[in-house]
């Protein structure tokens, strides 16, 4: 999937959210589910690299504390088979918003102590905002199911020649920063501006042996490749 195809998929996902939530909140839901998919896929890939078969992966559970702790120690987190993104999809009509609530709660509980700073609270906004997707559990379930079907094709195998998650985040911020209020500019610096700033600074310091940068607000947005 190239960037143009991915952008189309993200836009379609955003359209799915229209009328349900504010535009500036799209990224919280789309990125939240996409990142959960990423972590789920990473765990499955890790398990297979450890020699586990599909049948053994299907048995992954909190109850198997030895395996769960082994995975948590290496990845920093553990997701039981019942809570994997792929399992949500496989449930079909049996999928329910409660599956997401239970999975996100379990994820938070099972973060390894050494990785708390990295993973702690990353799904809080998604978890607390699920009720905004519909007036009833059935409507929330329908909204989430539709979104999962749209993003299931987004590649998370690391084989693309660009940062998929980074591109998605930048795309969403760019498209919807204007809806984030009068201070939206604080949250998004266009890539072209960041690139220009980087090139100017690089030219200015190219002959210096030591480079010092003073940025008291940490807001220059110097993230150009």
Secondary structure as GFF3:
##gff-version 3
##sequence-region A 1 225
A	DSSP	alpha_helix	3	17	.	.	.	ID=ss1
A	DSSP	three_ten_helix	23	25	.	.	.	ID=ss2
A	DSSP	alpha_helix	26	49	.	.	.	ID=ss3
A	DSSP	alpha_helix	54	57	.	.	.	ID=ss4
A	DSSP	alpha_helix	65	75	.	.	.	ID=ss5
A	DSSP	three_ten_helix	81	83	.	.	.	ID=ss6
A	DSSP	alpha_helix	85	91	.	.	.	ID=ss7
A	DSSP	three_ten_helix	92	94	.	.	.	ID=ss8
A	DSSP	alpha_helix	97	109	.	.	.	ID=ss9
A	DSSP	three_ten_helix	113	115	.	.	.	ID=ss10
A	DSSP	alpha_helix	116	119	.	.	.	ID=ss11
A	DSSP	alpha_helix	124	129	.	.	.	ID=ss12
A	DSSP	three_ten_helix	130	133	.	.	.	ID=ss13
A	DSSP	alpha_helix	137	151	.	.	.	ID=ss14
A	DSSP	alpha_helix	164	176	.	.	.	ID=ss15
A	DSSP	three_ten_helix	177	180	.	.	.	ID=ss16
A	DSSP	three_ten_helix	184	186	.	.	.	ID=ss17
A	DSSP	alpha_helix	191	205	.	.	.	ID=ss18
###
